[in-house]
Each structure stands twice: as C-alpha cells, then as structure tokens.
C-alpha cells in the first residue's frame, strides 16, 4: 500500500495472512495479528500532496503534484522520480 502524506510518501507492505503449509484440502493460512508494519518504508520525505485530485494511479505507477514544492512526482511503489 502506498500512502501519500502532505510532505511524504510511504510504503506499507500488507500481510493479511501467512502461508503455513499444505493440507489434504489445500493450502493452510494463518491470520497475522500484524497486518501493517510498525515502521513504514519511506519513499520520499520531501514530496507528497494535500489534494486527492492531484494523485493518479496508472498501470505504470502513481503520479502526483506537490503544489507547495511545485514538483510533479512519480513512484512505482518502491522508488521515486521527481
């Protein structure tokens, strides 16, 4: 999951369930109590957005406009470009 804040972009890996093995009826999963990590990954600590209308998701990545910094940014979820 990518989270866009006013002055930052964060990456939060979602762990809904953990694969525990295979049973006679199929795959066995365990629900994880820690769905989101306590410490997010920081993609950018400088650019972000306050306007939901200025962020768009495409098949190539997520694009946004930081109106305060006057920058257009791009992220693929792990790295960025400004």
Secondary structure, DSSP 8 states (H G I E B T S, - for coil): -EEEETTEEEE--B--EEEEEEETTEEEEEE-S-SB-SS-EEEESS---S-GGGEEEETTEEEEEETTTTEEEEE-SS-EE-
